[in-house]
Amino acid sequence: FFLSRITYCHLPFQSKWLYVGTERGNTHIVNIESFILSGYVIMWNKAIELSTKTHPGPVVHLSDSPRDEGKLLIGYENGTVVFWDLRSKRADLRAYYDEAIHSVAWHHEGKQFMCSHSDGSLTLWNLKSPNRPFQTTIPHGKIQRDGKKPESCKPILKVEYKTCKNSEPFVIFSGGLSYDKACRRPSLTIMHGKAITVLEMDHPIVDFLTLCETPYPNEFQEPYAVVVLLEKDLIVVDLTQSNFPIFENPYPIDIHESPVTCTEYFADCPPDLIPVLYSVGAKHKKQGYSNKEWPISGGAWNLGAQTYPEIIITGHADGSVKFWDASAITLQMLYKLKTSKVFEKQKLGEGKGTAEIVEEDPFAVQMMYWCPESRIFCVAGVSAYVVVYRFSKHEVNTEIASLEVRLQYEVEDIITPEPEIIPPFPDASSQLPSLKSLSGSTNTVACEGTMKDSIPCLSVKTRPLRMPPGYQADLVIQLVWVDGEPPQQITSLAVNSAYGLVAFGNCNGLAVVDFMQKTVLLSMGTLDLYGSSDPYQRQPRSPRKSRQFAADNFCMRGLSNFYPDLTKRIRTSYQSLTELSDSPVSLELERCKSPTSVKGSRKLSLPTDLKTDLENRENSFSRSRSSSVSSIDRDSKEAITALYFMESFARKNDSAVSPCLWVGTGLGMVLILSLNLPASDDLRQSEPVMVSPSGTVLTLKGAVLTFACLDCMGTLTHPPYEVWRDPHSADDGEKTRKRKLVMHSPSSSQDMGDHQFAVICSEKQAKVFSLPSQTCLYVHNITETSFLLRADVVTLCNSVCLACFCANGHIMTLSLPSLRPLLDINYLPVTDMRIARTFCFTNEGQALYLSSPTEIQRLTYSQEMCDNLQDMLGDLFTPVETPEAQNRGFLKGLFGGSGQAFDREELFGEATAGKASRSLAQHIPGSGGIEGVRGAAGGVIGDLTRARIALDERGQKLGELDERTASMMASAEAFSKHAHEVMLKYKDKKWYQF
């Protein structure tokens, strides 16, 4: 509609004619099959009394009478209600009220209707006496003592009036609460007889609809449920039970219950995982739901040919982690884990200095690592901690083991480690530390001028905890303050169940922890990992003049050294870093900092000057190790950006594979650490594990993103893992049973030559090295002008490829090990930091990201899946037989309303009503469903589709031009006529007679 905004629509049951009310007060009629506007219009000035001098306002309600489809009830905002006879084109009756109307509802007999008003009142009207309402109530208004009218309340935005055969009618409305309860949440009120029930909602109500046993408006409605659409949820209330419980929702409406901060996607995972997770998740479900099945049955899923299970894991700002079943195209929540439960709750107002760094979301999940085979799950939080979880089907009461790790980066403080690695910092814990001395001091040491040292950001619970079946915390590792410096956030994380090790790093250094023996094996600065292999001379940094910590500068401590060219532009606190406002925040800064996303109202729009940020990102690469030494002197910090446990060749002269940890840094360096594990499983719990740098250093351009290993045949070699067994099984025999490890070693039949390919991908390039010779076989510069946000080695059609997502929006795949480009598609530019933070690839040619705070977008780059997409798409609607209408009986038919049938086609069709003015509304042609979309996607059909749309638009424009020409001709004729009349008038007059 060109001239007016649509304010209300009504489609009668089994009709194709849609009534459309507009802001100007007019009512139009549209054929929804052809989308042709009827020439029948109910103008506001015809509907109201001629004596009325004011405009009645927008149309707020349209409905046909249950007794007679030829009568239309029109509600106007100013309080006017008109009962319009469609056949005779005149108003049968008019009703006026001095309060604005928000909605109208019919009684099923068609003799009464109810209006809701802006003062929180409900009025009931009878068609026989329209002069005044025969009943007025303010349901939530307080009754005045002196007998005056009850005080007005908030507006009742919508009301529904539903009748029952064997009980009192239901009156259901939203809003209408008293003004004196300003903090009350949005509510839905159900009035049944004299009982009034108020249901408070978590989010604002958008709309609600009552579900009834019959679709016919002239029968007893018999309501059984109310569907309530909230801004962030959809709930259904059971009306058949007196306490009005809600139905358990089978759909994942609440994916954004807390903002999503990170995602992981696993396709083709072990098939037993989904039932296992569902069984432990079902035990956690809330009580108090309706015992009936979900009443809405819409379309149907088509599972298609896909048979493998898929799981999506989302980490959230409140510390929760959700596991979702994403098999086929459904999404079902399986299990929810609350990682914040291992920590003491922070008291408001305490510990400003200690906890200020992440005061708003201290438990936000920053990184996740999951091994589906061993069911080990690891979470890195924004407050510089790592929690290792084990899966158990049994409930257990136990204390949580905790370790503290000291990672600092002062060149002059370094202790050179011996080959037998001991933690280089003597106060790094090697045994289970007691937190009793620290608990309580965590939040109280933060007084002015006090230097904090060896204190973690959060306090781990020291008392025994009841852990329900599912994921149970096995170990908490926290980075601590060092000489007044807060711990830097974790930038990389890896776990291996076969080795029993967890490794994590930040921009200060690397830590390796044995989670079986609960000991710290290694905690050292990045520089020390090189040992004598560092080919560049570093200048030691001078000590800072002041060690006092400024809370608002926390995040900049690490980032100012890692990205010095950006910090001049951004001097802000952690909190404003997480609120992506319009100030220019660059992509790499956002990725390095906490991924803690915004609260509901925060915007995650990318800064407008993306090009500037990309240029700045380019500048940061001038500090890679292939550049001048001076830049390294200027900036000696080097973050750990990628970690990978693998059976590999640590040195050039190795003849057999051994356990290794591959370490990638932000300056493109790759280091290999050797892991010396006890020979037998019996000694694993007692003998120490040795970690030592191998001296091997490989280089790439840009920060390292991912690692993978292929065997000599080019097949992906998976890291070894421990087969899952329940750690709390009641069977003693199972407890004493040996660990069952699955190793993926290369074939021993290769006596000569190299046995393994190492695939390493950085933000700029990918390289394939032959091991143990460490020869670079293939190199591919992926991008020169941009940088990669995500890279994963995935399996696709029984082969392996490297999938990359670039900041300029390109999705690329490279063959392995040859690194030949297979695909390069400009998919979407990174217009939103949320995309950059949540994008991830998985096997079988699939990927996902959060396209909005509430939606997961899945995509595929597999031709096989594209071909099967039609089979996977479900049906939006399932055909349902129309129930038979009740037999009204002879007397009701005779006295109960209009006897003649109402033919809308005859009344609204072009033959009777004529054509509507073209200047009133424009018909925008649709794409014709899925087939139209596929046709428009490419090829000749797409060109024809576009040409047809262009022709439609051209025809529309020609029609408008034709109308304008006719209008101009009419005005020209009128002008000519007036001019001729003037000429005749003054033709015989002299000049002095004028």
BELRAHU-V688123 format. One record per backbone hydrogen bond with DSSP energy under -1.0 kcal/mol. CO is the residue of the C=O (numbers start at 1). NH is the residue of the N-H. Records with the same first field share a line. If there is no record, write none. Layout:
# BELRAHU-V688123
CO = NH  NH
This chain:
# BELRAHU-V688123
5 = 23
8 = 21
10 = 19
12 = 15
16 = 32
18 = 30
19 = 10
20 = 28
21 = 7  8
22 = 25  59
26 = 22
27 = 42
28 = 20
29 = 38
30 = 18
31 = 35
36 = 31
42 = 27
43 = 46  47
44 = 48
49 = 52
56 = 78
58 = 77
61 = 75
63 = 73
68 = 71
70 = 86
71 = 65
72 = 84
73 = 63
74 = 82
75 = 60  61
76 = 79
77 = 101
80 = 76
81 = 95
82 = 74
83 = 92  93
84 = 72
85 = 89  90
90 = 85
93 = 83
95 = 81
100 = 118
103 = 116
105 = 114
107 = 110
111 = 127
112 = 107
113 = 125
114 = 105
115 = 123
116 = 102
117 = 120  156
119 = 153
121 = 117
122 = 137
123 = 115
124 = 134  135
125 = 113
126 = 129
135 = 124
137 = 122
138 = 141
142 = 151
144 = 147
155 = 176
158 = 174
160 = 172
162 = 170
163 = 222
170 = 162
171 = 191
172 = 160
173 = 189
174 = 157
177 = 154
178 = 181
181 = 184
186 = 201
187 = 175
188 = 199
189 = 173
190 = 197
191 = 171
192 = 195
195 = 192
197 = 190
199 = 188
204 = 231
207 = 229
209 = 227
211 = 224  225
216 = 219
221 = 213
222 = 213
224 = 239
225 = 211
226 = 237
227 = 209
228 = 235
229 = 206  207
233 = 230
235 = 228
236 = 247
237 = 226
241 = 244
245 = 238
246 = 290
251 = 253
254 = 257
259 = 317
262 = 315
264 = 313
266 = 311
270 = 273
272 = 276
273 = 277
274 = 278
275 = 279
276 = 280
277 = 281
278 = 282
281 = 284
300 = 875
309 = 268  269
310 = 326
311 = 266
312 = 324
313 = 264
314 = 322
315 = 261  262
316 = 319  365
319 = 339
320 = 316
321 = 337
322 = 314
323 = 334  335
324 = 312
325 = 332
327 = 330
332 = 325
335 = 323
337 = 321
338 = 341
339 = 342
340 = 343
342 = 461
347 = 350
351 = 355
352 = 356
355 = 358
356 = 359
361 = 364
364 = 382
367 = 380
369 = 378
371 = 375
373 = 724
376 = 371
377 = 389
378 = 369
379 = 387
380 = 366  367
381 = 384
384 = 479
385 = 381
386 = 477
387 = 379
388 = 474  475
389 = 377
390 = 472
392 = 470
396 = 467
398 = 465
401 = 476
403 = 478
404 = 429
405 = 480
410 = 413
411 = 414
419 = 421
425 = 428
435 = 439
438 = 441  442
441 = 445
445 = 447
447 = 450
452 = 484
455 = 481
459 = 344
465 = 398
467 = 396
470 = 392
472 = 390
475 = 388
476 = 403
477 = 386
478 = 405
481 = 454
482 = 485
485 = 482
492 = 505
494 = 503
496 = 500  501
500 = 515
501 = 496
502 = 513
503 = 494
504 = 511
505 = 491  492
506 = 640
508 = 526
509 = 506
510 = 524
511 = 504
512 = 521  522
513 = 502
514 = 518  519
519 = 514
522 = 512
524 = 510
527 = 530
530 = 533
550 = 553
551 = 554
554 = 557
555 = 559
556 = 560
558 = 562
559 = 563
563 = 566
566 = 569  570
573 = 577
574 = 578
579 = 581
586 = 590
587 = 591
588 = 592
589 = 593
599 = 602
608 = 610
609 = 613
610 = 614
611 = 615
612 = 616
613 = 617
614 = 618
615 = 619
616 = 620
618 = 621
619 = 622
620 = 623
621 = 624
624 = 627
629 = 633
630 = 634
631 = 635
639 = 666
642 = 664
644 = 662
646 = 660
648 = 658
651 = 654
658 = 648
659 = 675
660 = 646
661 = 673
662 = 644
663 = 671
664 = 641  642
665 = 668  704
667 = 625
668 = 700
669 = 665
670 = 698
671 = 663
672 = 694
673 = 661
674 = 692
676 = 690
683 = 687
690 = 676
692 = 674
696 = 672
698 = 670
703 = 763
706 = 761
708 = 759
709 = 717
710 = 757
711 = 714
715 = 711
721 = 742
726 = 729
731 = 735
732 = 736
740 = 723
742 = 721
749 = 751
756 = 771
757 = 710
758 = 769
759 = 708
760 = 767
761 = 705  706
763 = 788
764 = 782  783
765 = 762
766 = 780
767 = 760
768 = 777  778
769 = 758
770 = 774  775
771 = 755  756
775 = 770
778 = 768
780 = 766
787 = 807
790 = 805
792 = 803
794 = 801
795 = 844
796 = 799
799 = 796
801 = 794
802 = 814
803 = 792
804 = 812
805 = 789  790
806 = 809
807 = 830
809 = 827  828
810 = 806
811 = 825
812 = 804
813 = 822  823
814 = 802
815 = 819
820 = 815
823 = 813
825 = 811  827
829 = 831
831 = 606
832 = 836
833 = 837
834 = 838
835 = 839
840 = 848
845 = 861
846 = 842
847 = 859
848 = 840
849 = 857
855 = 851  852
857 = 849
859 = 847
862 = 866
863 = 867
864 = 868
866 = 869
868 = 872
869 = 873
875 = 300
889 = 893
890 = 894
891 = 895
892 = 896
903 = 907
904 = 908
905 = 909
909 = 913
910 = 914
914 = 39
917 = 920
920 = 2
929 = 933
930 = 934
931 = 935
932 = 936
939 = 943
940 = 944
941 = 945
942 = 946
943 = 947
944 = 948
945 = 949
946 = 950
947 = 951
948 = 952
949 = 953
950 = 954
951 = 955
952 = 956
953 = 957
954 = 958
955 = 959
956 = 960
957 = 961
958 = 962
959 = 963
960 = 964
961 = 965
962 = 966
963 = 967
964 = 968
965 = 969
966 = 970
967 = 971
968 = 972
969 = 973
970 = 974
971 = 975
972 = 976
973 = 977
974 = 978
975 = 979
976 = 980
977 = 981
978 = 982
979 = 983
980 = 984
981 = 985
982 = 986
990 = 993
